[in-house]
Amino acid sequence: MELSSDRPRPVLEHFSELYGIIRASTTLLVLATIVWAYGSDSLMRLWLDSLPLGAASMNLSVYSPFDWLEIRWSMAILLSILTIMPFASIRLQRFASPGLLPRERSWLTLILGISTILIPMIIIICWVYFLPLLIETSQSVDHLEGVGSRYDASALFRLTIGLSWVMICAMLATVTLSMARLLGLVERGETRFRIRLLLIFGGLLVLTLPSEYEGLRLLIAVAAMLAADMLSSTLPHATLGRRSFEPADFVSENGSVTRLALLDCSCEGACPRFPSAVVPSGIASPRCTALCLDISEQAAVTELVLHRGITKLIIGGCDSAPLPGHLKATLDSLGCEYSGLGWLDNPKSSDKSWRTASITDSTSQTTGSALD
């Protein structure tokens, strides 16, 4: 269940590694912003020259002395984020991969690939093709004979940068939510954390979108956050139903401490599931389809016992006798007792109230008066 190449690492070491990724990415972002600030002027002039403004290209104006400086740094920050995203994505992939299943690893690679490759490509296409086409179309629609045209260069840039900023915020929200889901921070009772993340990125969009998007800021922010939430929610289901379990310590009358897990195993559909909301708080409640046959479920249960310090495992379905020998040996080596409720061969198991009473009795016997 635990490979010879595996190396146990304390949680603090994982947080230190994550902090190192954030620190290195922030440092690179600052350096890249300074570098791009020197080249942003030439890029901005090159883009303006490519616009299909015709004779009106000689009538470009900047109506505020600080607009050009603001746009220059906005452009530098935008390009810097796109520059460091490949580095940050590779580091995040390496950080998360050791703790992921193959399908979860493939999913994370896809999400990071979309953020690193697809989003920048869409932004480039918008700058090079879409927005010049939009300007050309608006010229033909709004043209009045005998009336000259003057264009605010800063407004053209703010329109384009605003669209790019929407995509970048949606990208950052997707990556952040994806990592939070992988770490089990966005599950069932933790939906408030997900809402906070969406509000943070959505509020950032509302506050930072240029004035050209006035009246559409809230709508754009809601649409971008819904897209990020939907994309991050495509994460494959966890092997045990959840990715995060927080078992509590139950102290019996004799002073012994127990960490209990109630495993809801359906025995390939031959056994009924636990009634909803019947497992008391403080008890881990993983779900399996066929623990005796599925190697990935066996590995996930072993990790749960190891990392959460489970001392007692009660299995719904069988009486624990059919468990594979190597799984029993692993649980014994980890100091975890195991037993089963024996529902599989009991005709009363079809009665929901009987199953509820069975779970209540087993938890009370295991933890003493802690659940009374």
N, C-alpha and C positions, 0 to 999 in steps of 0.2 A: 504493500500500500504506500510506503514511503520509499522513494528511489534512493539508491546509494549516492547519486549526484546531488540530492537535495541537501541544502544547508540551512538549518533553523536560524532565523534571524529575529531579534527582538523588534517590537513594533516601533520603538524609538528610532531604530536604524532606518526603517522604511520612511518615516517622516523626515529624517535628516536627508535621505536621498531625494525625496520630493521637494524639500526646501532648496536643495542644491540645484535642481532643475529650474525652479522658479527664479532663484537668484541669478543663475547663468543666463536665462532667457531675458530677464530684466536688464542685465548689463549689456547684452548684445543689442537689445532694443534701443537703449540710449546711444550706443556707439553707432548703430545703423542710422538712427535719426540724424545724428550730426553729419555723417557721411552723405546721406541723401539730401540734406539741406543745402549742400554746396552744388549739387547737380540738379536740383529741382527747377531752378530758373530756366535752364536750357530745355528741359523736358516740357515745361509749361509753354514756352514759346513755340516749340516744335509742334505741340498739340494744337495750339491756336492757328498756326500756319496751315494745318491739315483740315481745318473746318471749312465747309463749303459756303463761305460768306460772300464770295464774289467781291464786288467793289466795296462792300460794307466792311471788309476786313481792315481797311485803313481807318475806320471810324470806331475802333475798339477803345473803350474808356475805362478808367478806374475812378470811381466817384468818391472814394475814401482813401486817405493816405495810408491807413493801416490795413486795408483789405488785402493788398498784395502780400504783405508780410504774414498775415494770418493764413492765407491760402498756401503760401510757401511752406510753412511749418505743418499745416494739415496734410499737405501732399507728402512731406517727408515722413511723418508719423505713419501714414497709410502704407507707404512703400516699405517702411521698416518692419511693420507687422507682417506683411507678406514675405519679407526676406527671411525673418527668423522662424516662421512657421514650420518649414521643413526640419530645422534643428530641433525645435520644441516637440514636434510630432515624433521624431525618431527617439528622442529621450523618453517621452511618455510611453511609447510602444515598448521599449526595453524595460522600463520600470514596471509596467503592468503585466507583461507577458508571462513571467514565471508563475503567477497565481491564477492564470486563466485557462479554461478548457480550450481545445482547438477551435471550436466554433465561435467562442467568445473572442479568441485571438484574431480570427479572420474578420469578425464583425468590427473590432476596434481598428484593424488595419484599413478596412473599407471607410470607416468614418474619418480617420485621419487622412486617408488618401483624398477623399472628397474635399476636406478642409485645406489640404496642402496643394493639390493640383487643380481640382475642378473649379473651386471658387476663384483663385487667381486668374484662371483662363477666362471665366465668365466676366470678371472685372476688366481684363484687357480687351475682350471683345466689345464690351460696352463702351470703353473709351475710344477704341479705334473705329468701330463700325456703327453701333447702335445710336449713340448720342449725336455723331455727325449727321446720320440719316434723320434723326428726330429734328435737328436744327434745320436741315434742308427742307423737310416737310412743313415745318411751321413757317418757314420763309414763304413758301409758295401759297400757303393758306392765308397768311396775314398780310400779304403784299398789297399796298395801295398805290395806285399810279400817281406820280407827282409828289409822293411823300418819301423823304429820305429815311434811312435806317441807321440807328446807332446802337451798338451793343455794349453792355456792361461786361467786361472781361471777367471780373470777379464773380458776377452772377452765373456766368457759364461754368466757371470752375466749381463754384459751390454746388450747383446742380449735379455735376458729375461726381464730385467728392461725396456728396450726400448719398447718392445711390451706392457708391462703393462702400461707404461706412455702414450702410444697412446690411450689406452682405457680410462684412467683416464681423459686425456685432452678432449676427445670426450664426456665423461660423464659430465664434468664441463661445457663445451660449451652447451650441450643440456639443462642442468638445467638453466643456465644463460639466454639462448635464450627463454626458456619456460616462465620464470618469466617476461622477457621483453615483450613477446607477451601478457601475461595476464594483464600487466600494461598498455598496449596500446602503448608501446614505439616502436613497430615494425609494422607499418601500413602504407600502401600507400606511402605518402610523407616522411615517416621516415625510408625508407629502408637503408639509409646511416648508421644509427645506427646499424642495423643488420650486414651490411658488415663490420663495424668496429669491432664488437664483433668477427666475424669469422676470420678477419685478425689478431686480437690479439691472439686468441687461436691457429690459424694456424701458425702464426709466432713463437709463443712459442714452438710449436712442432719442427719446422724447426731448431730453434736455440739450442734446448736441446736434440734432439735425439742423441744417441751415434754414434761414427764414424763407427760402424758396419753397420749402415743404410745409409752410404754415397752413393749418387746417387739415393736413394729412398725417401729421406726426403720430397721433395716437393710433390711427388705423394702420399705419406702416409698422409701428412698434408691435402691435398686437399680432399682425400677420407674420412678422419675422419671428416672434417668440413661439407662436403656434407651430410654425415650420420647424424650429429648433427642437421643440418638445416632441413633435411627432417623429422626427428623424432619430432622436436619442432613444425613444421608446421602442424602437425596433430591436433592441438588445434581446438576444435569445434568453429564454426562461432559465432561471437558476436550477441546477440539478436537484436541490433540496427545497425548491419552492421559494426560498429567500436566500439572500447573500449575506445577511447580517442577523446574528442571534446574540441576545444579551441575557444569558441565564443568570439567575440570582443564587446567592448562597443561602441554603435553608439549614438552620441549626436545629437539630433534634434535642430531646430532653437530656440525652446522655452526652451532649456536647459535640457530636459528630457533625461535620459539614457535608452537605450533599448538593451537587449541581446536577439537575435532572433534565433529561431530554425525552420527550414522547415522540416516537417516530411513527408517523401515519403512513403505513405501507399497505397498498391495495392488493399485493400479491397477484399482479397481473390481472386485476379486476375481479379476482375470486373473493375478495374480502371488502366489506363496506368501509367507507372513509370515516374519519372522526366527525362527529357533529360540529357544526360551526360554533366558534367562540366558546368551546368547552374546556380548552386547555387554559389553566390559570396563568396569570402574568408571572414572569420570572422563570418560566419553564420553556426551554427551547422546543419548538414544534416543527421539525423538518418533515417533508413529505417525500415519499419514494413510490415508484411504480412496482418494482420487483427487486428488493435489496439483495436477495439471494442470487440473482442472475445478472444484474447490471453492475459491471466493474466500476463505471464512473460514479454510480451512487455509493458503492462501497468506499471508494476513495474519498468522496465528499463527506461521508459520515465519519471516516477516520480523521479527516482534517478538522471537522467540527469538534470531535472529542479531544483532539490534541490541542487546538488553539483556544478553545473555550473552557477547557478543564472539566469536561463532563465526567462525573463519577458514576452515574447510573443512567443506563439506556433502556427504556421500555419500548418494546416494539408492538405496534398494533398489527393484528393479523395472525401470524403464527405464534408458537410458544418459544421461539428463538432456536429451537433444535435444528431446523434446516439451514441455519447460517453456515456459510462456507468455513472450513477449518482455518484458512489463513486469516479471515476476518476475525474469528474468535481469538486467534492467537494475538492478533494486533491489538484488539480491545483489552485482552488480559495484560499485555505488555505495557499498555497505557494506564493500567489501574482502573479500568472502567468495568463495572458490573453490567450485565445485560440479562434481560428476561423478556418474555412475551406475554401478551394478554390472552392468547389462545382463542381468538375469535374465529379463526378459519374453520374449526370443526365444531363450533357451538351454534346450534340452531337459533339461540336467542339473539345472536348478533344482528339479525335483521330488524330488531326493535331499537329504535333510536334512544329511548329512555334507558334501556338496559346498557347500551354502549356508553352513555353518559355516566351512569352509575359505576360502570367498570373502570372508566378513567379516573373518576373521583376517588374510588377505593384504592386504586393502585398508587396515586399520588399521595394520598393520606398515609398509607402504609410505609411509603418510602421516606417521606419527609417528617413523619411524626405529626406533631400538632402545628407545624409551620403553616399549613394551608387551611387550618380550621378557622 
